[in-house]
Structure formats: structure tokens, C-alpha cells
Amino acid sequence: MKLLPEKTVERLSQYRRVLQRELASGTEHIYSHELAKLLHITPVQVRRDIMLIGHSGTLRRGYNIADLIDLIGIIIDCSGQQKVAIIGIGDLGRALLNYLQGSRTKLQLSAVFDNNPDKIGTLYGGILCHNVEHLKKIIKRENVTIAILSVPPAYAVEIANKLTEAGILGILNYTPVSLDVKGAFLEQYDVITSLEKVAYFAKPVNAAIMHQEE
């Protein structure tokens, strides 16, 4: 099976969350235009994505929501749990920890790291905080494959290199540093760029244009 495009994987994750809410509300079927409207994209894009994973609906009822949720899970989830580590347990790190522990995904938070002596040895959500100096050993021992990087920018490159050396296969980078890693899939979450994008479209003149186009 070929790898799906990154944007398709992103949308499949979004589809699943929306579909889960619809199913919980009692809806059993949904049309592509209804799903598209909930996510502010085009029905054509929805149909292309869903056809790409080998699913189809009917003209009379649309997509079966439960079946589509199950198929998306088979496509984008691992067959078992994938272990995750958070490096940097400041305010952002703790917020991410709380989110992961409250979610119902197959991602299992297994380790947290920091270099602050006051945090090392402390339990966060039942997870022991380790000294970042022991990162490689613990990542390998616990068979962690995904790391979330929420450290100060000055440490980002050094820690990313240690993660790949330890065998990490995926990194979600919350620092503003643009990383170049080998051997791991890198997702860069740039808060400033996202905020500036929102600010651009929130400018009164641009907001007025968007309202005219709706």
C-alpha cells in the first residue's frame, strides 16, 4: 500500500473526529456535502479522500458513519498502541500531557523528560519525569516511537538529534526552531505562523471580502 499524502492523513483525522460527534448525536449516515460543510472544505475533496481509502457511499443515504470511522481507524492507526514521550514538561508540555491522557486514541504516553531538578523524579499524571540526560536509554528501553518536543528553542536541535539517535520515528515539534532530522517523520507546529495567518484573515478589509464570497 502506498503512503497517503500528508494533507489527506490530516483530513482523515479531522473527518473521524467530526464523524464521531455525529454518531454520538444519533446520526447514522452523512453525505459528502454535509461532511464538507462541517469542515469548511469542498465536497469534491471529501469524495476524493474517501475514495482514496477505498470507501464509497450510496446516492440514497451517503456514507455509513460507523463503517467510515472504523475504516479510517484501520488506515491511520497502528494495530497496537504507539508509545509517546514528551520532552519539556513546562506549561505547554503539561497541557499536552493532559490532552493525551484524556484522549481515546491508540497513543500511549509512556515517558516525560526535563532538565529542571525540581521536576525530575516528579509524577505528572502518573508518569515519572526523567532527566533528559537519560533520554536515549529510556526511549530505547520503553520502545517509544513518537516524541513531542516542547523545550526552549536553544535545546531543540540537540534534543532532536538525540531522539533520532535513540530510534524515534516521528517528532512533533512545538518549538519555533526549523529542524532538519533524518530517519524520522517531522511535523512542525508553528504557533506564530498560525496566529499571523488568523490575524491576516481577521483584518477588517479581508474579513469583508470573505463575507462577500460566502
N, C-alpha and C positions, 0 to 999 in steps of 0.2 A: 504494500500500500504506500502511495506517495504521501509525502508530508503535505499537510494543508497549508495554505497561505496564512501568515500571521494574523492578518485582519479578519480572515474567516474564523479562526480559532477564537479571537476576541468576541466576534459577534455571536458565535455558538454559545459561549459562556453567558452573554447577555440574554440570548434567547431563552436559555434554560432558566435563568432567574425570573424572567417575566412569565414564562410558561408555568413555573411552579406556583407563582402567585395566582395565576388564572385558574389553575387546577384546584388550589386551596379554596377559591371562591365558588367552586362548583361548575366551572366551565369545562366541558369535555372536548370540544373541537374549536379550532380557530382558523380563519382564513389568512392568507399571506398579507393581504392589505391591512387586516386588523393587527397582526403582529408588527408589521412595518410602522403603523401609526404609533404604537406604544413605544417604539424605539427611535422614532423620527428618522427613518430611512425609507427607501423605496421598496414597494412590493417585489419589483424585479430582483433587487438584491437579496431579499429573503428567499425567493424561489431558487435563485442560483445557489445560495449557500446550502439550502436543504437538499437540492438535487445532488450537490457535490458529495454529500454523505450518504446518498443512496436512498433517500426517503421521498415519498410522494403522498399527496393528499387526494381528496376527491372533489369534484366540482360541486357536489351537493352539500358536503359537510366540512370541507377543508382538511386541516391536519388533525389527527388524533393526538391530543396534547400529551397524554401519558406515554404513548408509544414514542413520540418525538423526544420527550425528556429522557427516556431510557436509552434511546439511540445516541443522543448527544453525550450521555454519560459514558457509554461504551467507547465512543470516539475519542473524547478528550481526557477522560480519567485513566489513571493507572489501574491495573487489575487488582492490586492491593493498595495499601496506604503508602504514600510518599512522605518521607521524613523531612522536616524543615527546621532550620536553625535561624535565629535572629541574632545578628551581630550589632551590638549597640542597644542597650536597654534604657535609653532616656525616655522622654515623654512620647516620642513617636514610636519607639520600639515597644513600649508597654501598650500603647494603643493598638498596634498591630498584633501583639500577643493576645490581647483581649478579644480582638476580632476573630483571629484564627481559632481560639478555643471556643468561641460561640458559634462558629460556622459548622455546617453539616457536610463538609467536603471530605475527600479522602486524603487531605493534607494533615499530617500529624506533627504538631510542634514537639520537637524532641530535645532541643538544646538552645540555651541563650548564652551570650558572651558579652563581656565588657572588660574594661581595664581599670575601672574605678574600684579601689579596695573596699569601699563601703557597700558595693553591690555584689562583689564576688562572694559566693557562698550563701547568698540570699535566695529564697524561693520566690519566684514570680509565677503566680497561677499554678503553683505546684511543680514548676520547672526550676531546677537549680541553675544559678548563674555561674558560669565558669570563667576563669581567667582567659582572656583572649590569647595569651601565650600558649595555651594548651589546645588551641583551635584544631590544628591538624589531627592530633591524636584522637580527640573526641569525635570529630566529624567522621573519621575512618571507623572508629570503634562502634559508633551508633548507626553507621551506614546512612548518614544524612546525604541527600542528593540535591536539595534546594536550600539556598541561603538568601535571607533578606538583609540587605546592607543599610543600616541606619546610623552610621558612625559619622563623626565630624569629617569634613572634606579632606583634611590633611592626612587622614588614615585610609582613605578609600582605596587608592591604588595598591598599597601594601597589603591590605586585608583581602582584596580581590585576588591578588596573586596567590596568597596563602590558601584561599578557598579552592582555586583551580588545582593547585598542587595537592590538595587533600582529596581531590576527586569529585568535587561538586560539579553537577551537570547543568544547573540553572541558577542564575543570580537575578534577583530583583533589586535594583539599585535605587535607593531613595536619596542618595547624596547628589549634589549639583555637579559632581565631577563626571566628565565623559570618560568612561572606561573602555579599554581595549583588552578583552580577555580571549584566551584561546582554550578550546576544549569544553566550553560551557555556553549555553544559550543565555544571552544577556538582555534583560528588559530594563530600560531606563525610565524611571518615573520622575519627570521634571516638573516640580510644583510651580516654579516661577513661569515656565513657558505656558503651562495650563492656565495659570492665573492671568497672564498677559493676553492669552487668546480670548478668555472670557471678557476681559476689560475692553478688548478691541470691539467685540460684538455688542458690548453693553454701552458703547458710545452712543449718545442720542441720535446722531445722524445715521449710524449704521443700524441701530435698532429700528428706526423709522423705515429704512429700506427693507429690512426683513419683514416687517409687518405688511408692507405693500406687496411683497412677494407671496405672502401666505394665501 
